[in-house]
């Protein structure tokens, strides 16, 4: 069975990998769907939901009466008590008992009703925990997805940088052969080209590492030919409109982790009432039907009648006459199993009241423990909300800072592009030397890389704020 599961799991992974390889581009929505389908932690959270749903179903079932049957059959040797006649006998004996009993609790301090509410609230909390685990995974997939796109763009920029430098090398090689410029100018540019080719290698490695991380997060085999769709990440929108207070108020209503802790507090409040119900009497109603069998049970069948002396006599005219009696002859046989069960059938119905008087302080301590659990859950709930506000404030600050940096870098790129075009013309005309040219070019190259990184970072920062408002839906 384990090997079959392993084969199915392997086939699933490879089918996903083949599908990804066959399609043109993998979208973010598809990435999230694959991750949610394959992630072990999400599946485990789903099992916890099933567990708490089962607990809730059992809580409802506890309102129903129980019904149990019993059967016994045994052998005794020597001096025993006949279970039918309750008399001592000295023989081998086989006996059997059969019964059916039912019991239902009529009142137990509303324990069953409060337990239903407790398990129902715990079930709601588990569903929200499951939702939170899926939201966390979605955010991680988004981060890994954006990291791949970032490295793709950085690699493209580095290749474009090298292409520009390579053209300058080719141009200077011709000019050196013609004696128009000195060898030192060519070596400076060649050194720059070598540095940029090393940067390409490093960026290629960073891209493959990002792809590997994404594949591992999706729980699929690594695919070096993985292509991602970037249509929804072309340009970021404007400045994020919501304030930290607005985001926090929305998070209190929609963030799954907060809602889960709210439900858990309510569940433990009912848990205190469940524990307190043990202070009350328990009233139950029971019914029982039973019968028994013994191999010693016999039945007699009347036969012929005979005259027999009684041992007494009467005297008539000095003549003694024996007193006679009529005796009935009987033949004895064992009573059958089914007939004995019918003959010995008995029933019982009744009420039972159990009043707690003293139970080693067990109930009192159970109530104390339930209240401690409730207090701990309340503190955990308050702490989560406190941390949530801090995280939102920090995330909003990070978003605001990143947006400002992104806009400043955008202006910087525009300025450096103008400077580079002018420097390239001057360098080609021999007005400036390679060092001055490379300084301008490097400024532009760094600015472009920083700009693209800031762009994706800003997108991520806005998605984090969406995450806190439960808006990460695809």
N, C-alpha and C positions, 0 to 999 in steps of 0.2 A: 504493500500500500504506500509506504514511504517513497519507494523508488518511482511509482507511478506519479505521485505528486511532484517529485523532482523533475520528471520528464515533462509534465504539463507546465510547470513553472518555467523550465528552460524554453519550451516551445513558445510560451507567452512572451518571454523576453525577446526571443529572436524574431517573433512575428511583429512586435512593436518596432524593433530595430530595422527590419526589412521595410516596414511601412514608412518609417522616417526616411530611410535611404531612397525609397522609390518616389516620394513626393518632392516637390520643388523646394518648398520652405516650410519650416516648422513654426507655427504661430505660437504666441504666448498662451492663448486659450488651450491649444492642443497640449502644450507643455504642462500646464496645470492639470489637465484631465489625466494625462499619463502619470504624473506624480501622485495624484490622489488615488489612482487605481493601483499603483504598485507600492506605495509607501507602507512599511510595516507598522510604524507608530500610529498612523491613521486607522489601519485595520484593527489594531489593538484597542484604540479608543472606541471604535465601533462595537467591539465585543463587550466592552464595559457598558455600553448602552443596552445591548441585549441582556446582559446580566441584570441590570437594574429594572428593565422591563419585566423580566421573569420574577423578580422580587415583588414588583407591583402586582402582577397577576396572582402571585401566591397570597398577597395581602387580601385581595378580594376573595380568593378561594377559602380563606380562613373563616369567612362568615358561614360557609356551608357546613352541614353536619357531616361527621365522619361515619363510615360504615365499614365494619371489619368482621370477617368470619374466622372461626377457629375450628380445628379438628385435631383429635388425638386418638391414638390407638396404642395399647400397651399390653404387656404380659406380666403376671405376678405368679410367684411360686411360694408355697407354704401358707402360713396363717395370714389371712388378709381380710379386709372388710369388703364385702360385696357392695359395690357402689349403688346397686339398685335397692337391696333390702337393708343395707347398712348393718348387716349381721356378720359376725365372724365366721369364716369358713376356712377349712384347711385343705385346699386343693389348688391345682393350677387354674389360673383365672386369666382370661383376656377381657379387656374392657375398652370402651370407646366413648368419646364425648364429642359433641358437635354443637356449635352455637353461632349466632349472628347478633352483633351488638352495634348500637349507634348512639352517638352523643352529640349534642349541640350546645354551645355556650350561648346563653340568653343575655347575660350581662357580665361585663368584666371591667367596669369603670371606663367604658368607651375605648378600651384598648385597641380593639380591632379597627374601629373607625379612624382613630388617630394614626394607627399604623398604615392604613391605606393612604391617608394624606401624606404621611412622612415618605413612604416609598414613591408616591406619585411625584412629589417635589424633587426627590433624589433622582428620579428618572429624567425629569426636565433638566436638572443640572448636568447629568451625564450627556444628554444630547447637545447641550451648549458647550461642554468640554470637547466633544467630538468636533463640533463646528469650529471651535477655537483652534484645535490641532490642524484642521484643514486650512484655516486662515493663515496660521503660522507657516505652514508648508507653502501656501500660495505666495506669501511674501518672500520666502527664501528662493522660490523658483523665479520670481520677478527679479530679485537681486542677481541671481546667477545668469539669467537671460540678458539683463542689461550689461553685465560684466563681459559677456561674449560680444555684444554689440559694440561696447566701448573699445575692446581690444581689436575688433575688426576695423573700426575707424582709425584707431591709433596706428595699426599696421599699414592701412592704406595711406595715411599721412606720411609715415616713414618711408614708404616706397616712392611716393611722389617727391619727397625731399631728395631721396637718392637719385631719382630720375633727373631732377634739375641739376644736381651736382655732377652727374655722369655726363650730361651734355656739356657742362663747362670743362670737364676733363678732356672730352673729345675735342672741343674747340681749342683748348690750350695746347694739346698735343700737336695739332696742326700748326699752331703759331710758333711752338718751340722748334719744330722741324724747319719752319721758314725763318727762324731767327728773330721773330717779331717780339718775343718775350723771353725772359730768362727761365732757366730750369726750376728755380726756387718757387716761382709762382705755380708751376704745375704740381710740384710736390706738396705744396700747401693744400691745394684742392684735392689731390689724391688722398692725402691723409684724412681730409674731411669725408671723402667718399667711403673710405674704409670704416670710419667711425659710424657712418650712417648704415652701412651694410651690417655691422655688428648690431646696431639698434634694430634692424629688420629681423635678424635672427632672434634676438631677445623678445621682440614683440610677437614673432611667430610662436615662440615657446609659450609666451603668456596667453596667446589666443587658444592654443591647444590645451593648455592647463585649464582655462575657463570652460572650454567645451567639455573636457573630462569631468570637471566639477558639476556641470549641468547634467550630463548623462548619469553620473552617480546619484545626483539628487532625484532624477527621474527613475532611478533604479533600472536602467537599461544598459546594454553593452555600449562601450565607447565607440563613437562613429566620427572619424576625422573629417568626413565629408558633410557633416551636419551643417545645414544652412538655416538661418533664422529669418523670419519675416520682420521687417523693421518699419512697416507702413505706419503703425500707430505711434512710432517714436521718432518721427521725422524732425519735428521742432516742438519744444515744450510750449505749453500755453503761457499766459501771462502770470503775474504774481498770484499766489494762492490767496483766495478771497477770505476764507474763514479765519477768525481770530482763535487764539488758544482757548478762550472761554467757550466759544461756540462749539469748537471741536470737542471739548471735554463734556459739555452738556449732552451732545449727541452721542458720545461714547458711553455715557452712563445709561443711555436708553438702548443702544444697539450693540455695544462691544460684548462679544460672547462671554469672555472671561468674567466680566463684571456681573452680567446677568446670571452666570452659573453660580457665583459665590452668593448672590442674593437668594437664589433658590435653595442653596445649601444651608444658609442660615434659617430660612423658613422650615426646611426639612428637619433640622435639629431642634427647632422650637416644638415641633410635633413630637420629636423624640423624647423631650422632657415630659410631655403629657402621657406618652406611652409608658414611661417609667413610673410616673405618678399613679397610673391606673392600678398598679399592684397594691396600693393602699386600700382599695375597695374590695368588697366581697365579690366572689365569682359565683354566679347562678347558672346551672346547667341542667339540661333535661336529657335523660337517658332511657333507652329501651333495649331489651335483651330477649332473645328467644333461644332456647337451648333444649337438648335432649341427650340421652345416654344409652349405652348398651353394655350388657354383661353376659359372658358365656355361661355363667352359673344360673341365669334366669331360666326357669322351666314352667311349662304349662301342662295341666292334667286333663285327660279326656275320659269322661265317665264310661264304664263298661257294664257288665252284668252285676246283679245283686245276689248276695248269698246270706244265709242265716248263720249267725255266730253267737256263741254264749257270751253273756255279759259278765259272768262270774257271780251273778246274783241269783237268788232263787226265792220261790214262795212255797209255803206248805199248805196243802189242801187235804183235810181228812188224814192228817198225819203222814201225808205223802209229799215229798219235796219235789218241786218242779223247777227246772232251770229257766231263768228269764232269757229269752232269745231277742236278738236284734237283727235288723236288716242292714248289711254293710254294702256300700257301693264300691266296686272296683274301679280304679283309675289307671290309665296308662300315661306316663309322663314323657314329654319331648321338649327339646330346646326351642325357645322362642326366637324367631328369625330377626335378623338385624333391622330390617325395615319396620317390622311390626313393633319392635321394642322402641325404636325412635318415635313412632307414632304414639305408643302407649305412654312414654315418659316425657312427652313434649311439655315444656313449661315456658312461661313468659314473665317479663318484668318491665314495668315502666315506673319512672319516678324522677323526682327533682333532687338536685344536690346543691347545697350551699356551702361554700368554703370561705371562711372568714379569717383573714390574716390577723394574727394576734402578736406573735413574735417570731421573726425569722433571722435571727443573728444580725440585725441591722442591714440585711441584704438589700431590701427595698430602698431604705434611706440612702445607702451608698450608691445604688444604681441611679437614683435621682441626682445625687451630687455629681456623679460622673457625667450624666447627660447634660447637666448645666455647665460643667467645665468644657465639654465639647462644644456646646453652643457659644460660650464666651470666646473660646479660641476661634471659632468660625467667624464671629462678629469682628474680632480683631484682624483676622486674615482679610475679611471683606474691606474693612477700613484701610488696611495697609495696601491692598491692591488698588483701591481708588486713589489713595495718596500717591502711590508710585505711578499710577496712570496719569495723574495731573502733571507730575514732574516730567514723565516721558513725553507727554504732549507738548509741554512748554519747551523742553529741550529740542524736540523734533521740529517745532515751529521756528525756533531760533536758528537751527541748522538750515532749515529751508530758506529762511529769509537771507541768511548770510550767503548761502550758495547762489541764490538768485542774483544778489548784488554782484557776486564774483563773476557769475556767468555773463551778466550784462556788461561789466567792466572789461572782461576778456573779449567779448564780442567787439567792443569799441577798439580794444587794443589790436585785435587781428586786423580790423579794417585799416588802422593807422600803419601797422607794420607791413601790410600788403602794399600800401602806397610807397612806403619807404623802400621796400625791397625792389619794386619795379624801377624806382629811380636809381637805386644802387646797382641793379643789374645792368642798366643802360650805361652808367658811368664806368662800371668795371669792364664791360665789353669794349668801351672806348678808351680804356687805359687811364681813366682819370683817378680811380682809387685802386689800391693794392688788394691782394687776396685777403689779407687779414681784415681789412675794413669791410670787404664784401661778405666774408663769412660771419662777421659779427652781426651784420644786419640780417643775414639769412637765418642764423641760429635764433635770433630774437623772434623772427616770424615762425620758425618751426616750433619752438617752445610754446609760443602763444597759441598756435593752432592745436597742439596737443592738450594744453591746459584748458582751452575753450571747449573741446569735445568732451573731455573728462568732466568739466563743470556742467555741461549740458545734461549728460546722463545722470550725474549726481543730483541735479535739481529735479529731474524726472523721478528719480528714486525717492527723494525727500518728499515730494508731493504724494507719491504712492503710499509712503509710510503714514502720512496724515489721513489718507483715504482708508488705510488699514484700521486705524483707531476708530473710524466712523462706520466700519463694516461696509465699505464701498468697493472692496476688491472683488468684483464680480465680472466674470467673462462668460 
